[in-house]
């Protein structure tokens, strides 16, 4: 007997959503009008790449859609729902990987698993064809990335290399799944870094599209790796409390990199011990706290150097260095040259 639903919803309130194979089904027409769910559409340089802006009674935020190929899409969203938002989801022969830093909800398959959608966390959903729609409910704020890939598109990616995949995915490619698979994945630090880099990406136009495509493939590869580890020997993931603490610390440092708090104060603000924060931050972010602060300072320093309306001394103070000489040493170590030479070259990014 399945457990009770945490978010029971009347059937007549479900918003129908059907995930189809053809990329043409998702193309944005010129001057696409708003809809009952979307306030406005913003083209991002390609008919299959756009942002949806939402400010409705049910919730507010934005969602970016990038169609990569037939049967291969990625969805990057930051949405806050005013009340639990329920959908009826039909996704025949589709595999989905979800990574989230926030949010709550559940996914209930008509025949198969029931999945709690809680952030921070990762999950994989595989739906074979011929099943009735599933029900999905989202509550609170969802800062999330979804990668969708159809069975035919996954076959192309792994042509003649299917045996490298975990057993569950081999069964999916062979058409042997008879029920929906919906399970949480260990929140591998590489997956979480992909989420943060996608949400923090400042690229535009075709470069942005290429970057998103590369991250979609990276997410699939990492998700399949941790799924395989989980199948074979189990995988120890960081607790949700620890992961939330690291994400909060990362956000605090982004907002206060000029005068960052001490490690003790930062750990206290996010509810972790000093040693726990240092170890978990390095595991999830891939850098020490101090290296992360240095990276943030260098990113902003390069932007200011390119603007050419501030002196190098002013830039040193503006990004958190108390002495211009310390700033010059940091730049030399990072880039192998002086701030003046970097300014002369006109480098646009780190």
N, C-alpha and C positions, 0 to 999 in steps of 0.2 A: 504494500500500500504506500503510495507516495505521500510525502509530508504535506501539511497544509500550506497553501499559498500565503506568502507574507503580504502580497499586494493583489488581493482579489479584485477583479474589475468586471463590470457588466459587459457582456458580449457586444451590446449595441454602442458602446463607447470606444471601441477599438478603432484606431486609424489604420487602414489597410496599406501595407507596404509590400511590393513585389520586387525582388532583386532578379533582374534578367541578365542574359549573357551579352547581348550586343551593345557595344559602346555607343552606337548611334542612338540608342534609347535614352541616353543621358546627356546628349548634346544640348548646350544652351543656345537658344535662338537669339537673334539680335533683338534688343529691347524687350527681353523676357519680362512679362508683367508679373507683379507680385501675386501670391496665392493666399489661400486661407491660412497656410502654415508659415509662409515666408514673407517678410516685410519688403525685401529687395534682393536682387541678384547683382553680383559684381563680377564681370569677366576678368579673368587673370591671364589673358593673352592667347587662349585657345578655347574653342567651343566645348571641349571636354574638361576644362579646368576653370572653376569659378568658385566664388564664395557666396554663401547664402546668409543674409543678415536677418535676424529674428528679433522682434520686439512685439510679442503678442501676450494675450492673457495667460496662455499656458506656460510661457517661459521666454527667456531672452538670452541672446548670445550670437554666436556665429558658427558656421560649419563650412569647411572647404572641401570640395569634391575634386578629385583628379582621376580621370579615366586614363589608364595606361595602355590598355589594349582590350580587345574583346575578352570579357570574362575576368578582367584584372583591374581593380579599382582601389582607391584609398580615400578615406574620409577622416578629416581632422577637425575636431569640434571642441568648443568650450561653451557649454549651454547650462543655464540654471533654470530648473523647472519649478514653477510656482506650486505645483501639486503633482502627484504621480501621473506620468504621461504614458498611456498604454497604446501599443500597436499590435496589429496582427501581421506577422512576418512570414512571407513565403519566399524561400530561397533554395529552390531545387538544385541539387548537384553543386552547391556552393560551400566553400570553406571560408571561415572568418577567423581572424586573429584580432583580439581586442586588448588594448593596453590602456589603463586608466590610472590617473593619480588621485581622482576623487570620484564620488558618486555612489549611489545605491540603487537597487532594483533587482529584477529577476527575469530569467528567460525560461519559459516553460514550453517544452516541445510537446506536440500532440502525441507523439509516440517516441519516447526516448528520455533523456536526462532533463532534470530541472537544475538550473544554474543560478546561484546568487551572484548578482553583479555588484561587486563592492570594490571601491578603490581605496588605496592603491592595490592594483592587481592586474593579472593577465588571464586571458581565457581563450579557448579555441572552441569553435562551434562548427560541426560538419553535418550538413543536412542532405540526405539522399533524396532522389526524386520520388514523386508519387505520394508524399505525405501531406496531411492537412496542415494549414498554417500554424506556426508557433505563436505564443503570446509573449511580448516583451514589455516590461514596465521600467521606466526610468524615474528616479526621484533625486532631488537635490541638484547639486552642481556636478556636471560631468565634463571633465577635461580629459579627452580621450582621443585615441587613434584607432580606426578600424581598417584592416586590410582584407579585401574580399578577393577570392580567386576561385574561378569555376574549375571543375574537375578537368575539362579539356585544356584549359590554360595551364594548369599545374602539370598535366601530362607533357605539354610542350616544354615547360621549364626543366623537367627531369627526364626528358626522352632518353630511354635506354639506361637510365641511372636510378630507376625506381627503387632498387634494392637498398639504396643508401637511406631511404626514408624509414621512419618508425613503422611498425607493423600496422597500426591503425590507418596510417595514410596509404600504405600499400593496398589495404583492403578497400579504401575509398576509391583509389585509382582503378582498381579492378572491378568496381561496381558491386562489391560484396557487402556493403553496409545496408542493413535493413531498418535501422532506427537512427534517430538523431543523436549525435554525440555532442554533449555540451559540458565542458569541464574547465575548471580553473587550471592555469599553468603556474609553475613557480615563476615569480617575478624576477627573472634574470636581470642583473644590472645592465646588460647590453640592451635589453628590450626597453628598460626605463630610460636609458640615454637616448634611444631613438625617439621616444615620445617627446622628451624635452627638446631635442634638436629640431624636430618638426614644428613644434609650437613656437620655438624661438627663431625659426629661419627668417632672415631679413632679405633673402634674395627675391628678385622679381623676374617676371617674364619667363623666357625659355629656361634660364638657369634654375629658377625655382622649380619648374616642372621636372627637370632632369634630377635635381636633388631629391625631390619627393619620390620619384620613381626608384632611385637608388635605395632610399630608406625602406620603401615597400618590400623590395627584394631582401634587404638586410633583415627586416622584421620577420619575414617568413623563414629565413634560414635559422635565425636565432630561436624562433618559436619551435621549429621542428627539432632543433638540437635539444632544447630543454624537455620537449615531449619525449624524445628518445631516452634521455637520461632518467626521466620520471618512470618510464615503462620498465627500464632495466634494473636500476638500483635505488630509485628514489632520489629526491633532490631537496636539499634544505634551503628554503627561501627565508629571507629576512621577514620578521613579523611586520604586520601592517603598521603598528605603532612606530617601529623603527623607521620604516620607509617614509611614513608621513613626516617624521621628525627631520629626516635628511632633506626631503623636498621643501619643507618649511625653511630649513637652514639655507638651502640654495636660494630660495626666493629672498630671504632677508639679506643675504650677501649681495645679490643683484641690486637691491635697493639701497644698500649702504656700503658699497665697496670702497668709497672714499675714506670713510671713517668706520671701518667694520668693528663689531663688538669683539671682545676677547673670546677665546675658545670657551672659557668657563661661562661667560655671560650668554654666548650663543647656545651652548648646550642647555643651559637653564631655560632659555626662551622656547626651546623646541622639545623640552621634556626628556632629554637624554643625558647620560653621563658624559663627561669630557672624552673618556677613552672610547665609549660606545659611539659617540658622534664621529670621532676621527676615523675609526675603523669602518663604520658603515658608510660614511661620506666617500671614502676612497673606493669602497666596493661598488657603490651605485654610480657615482659621478665619474670615477676613473682618475681622480686627482685628489691630492690633499686639499684641505681647506685653504691653506696659504697659497698653493699653486693656482687654485681656482680664483682667488682674489687677484693674484698677479695677472691672470689671463683677462679678467674683466677690466683691469686698469689698462692693459695694453690695447685691448679692443677700443676703448674710449680714447686713449691717447692717439692712436692712428687716425681715428676720425677727426680729432682736433688738429692734428698735424696737417691733414689734407685741407682743412678749412682755411688755413693760412692767415687767420685774423687774430691769432694769439701768439705770443712769444713762447719759446720752449720753456722758459721759467714759469710762465703762467700756466702752461699745460701741465707741468710737473705738479704744481700745487693743486690744479683742478682735478687730477686723478688720484690724489691721496699721498703724494710724496712730500715729505717735509723739507727736503733739500733737493735742488735741481741736480746736484751731482749724483745723488742716489737714483734719480730717474734716468739719467744718462747711462749709469752702470747697468741698470735693469734692462734698458733698451739694447745696449751693446750685447749683453748676455743672451737676450732673446733672439735678436735679429742679426747679430754679428756686425753691426754698424751703428753710427751715431744717430740721434734724433734729427739732426740737420740733414744728414744724408737721406734718411727715410722721407723727410719732407721734400727733398729735391726729387726723389723718385716718384712721389705722388702715389704711393700704394693705397688702394681703396679699402682693403680689409686685412685682418690678421691672416 
